[in-house]
Amino acid sequence: MTSITTLAVVGHPIGHSLSPVLHQAAYQELGLDWKYLTVDVQPGELSKFIDSTDDTLRGLSVTMPHKTAALEIADDIDLISEQTQSVNTLFFDHSSGQCTTHGFNTDVSGIVNACHDVGVVSARHVAVIGSGATASSAVVAAAELGAEHVSVIARNPQKAFHLEQVGQRAGVNVSVTPLSQIEDVSPVDLAISTLPGDIEQSLHLLSRTPHAALLDVAYSPWPSRRGTEWASSGGEVISGLRMLAHQALIQVRIFVHGNPFEKLPNEESVKRAMFESVSL
């Protein structure tokens, strides 16, 4: 009996994830009989979970709170993971007869491509709200969008100062501002909120240039309070679901080829199927 190749998304909480919908749409379009699961893995238990699996597990999509643990588990990591110190994709390569675990970060390309979709191709001043693993990807994405400065806005600035080093590695200046002083941040061209969806943090005091965009990484529930508030003042709002879909496409490349840069067969059809699966 042939073993079925398995993939999964791991996180906690994880029930809201639409990654299985996106990935199954891709593998169906590619004609691959692969299974993609949702697994709730408690904080600190990622390594234990991986140890409990067998060689039918081809890869993992990794979300909160395991992106730093995934970095430590990987035998090698890509350049973006080095810059961000965050891994959201693990690929288990058994081709040598032994398992080598490769770590990748697809969040940065997800953010950049989501912005490109709505015509945001550059931004001089970017605000990143939050201080976790996704915030580090947002800083690097801001650098790729040509930012001259990134203002990190965090409830606890002490937890955000590591993002200054992320900025140095990415070639962009980063400053940290307490959330209580958000009104002191100079006008931004783009804001990227990396806060979870259950944190209803208002951004109405954040000064912005005309028609500045907000990418709200959280997509459940949608529209978010942050997004609705931003749109009501005339700004462009980008759903985190668009970021999720773009980064998932790169993950599919990794899971199929082991290479984030090698395009899929009929990739435009695969991308269309993925986006349609989540009504984008």
Beta strands, then each sheet from edge to edge (+ up, - down):
strand 1: 6-11
strand 2: 35-40
strand 3: 57-62
strand 4: 76-77
strand 5: 89-93
strand 6: 100-104
strand 7: 125-129
strand 8: 149-154
strand 9: 173-178
strand 10: 188-193
strand 11: 208-216
strand 12: 236-239
sheet 1: 2+ 1+ 3+ 5- 6+ 4+
sheet 2: 9+ 8+ 7+ 10+ 11+ 12+
end
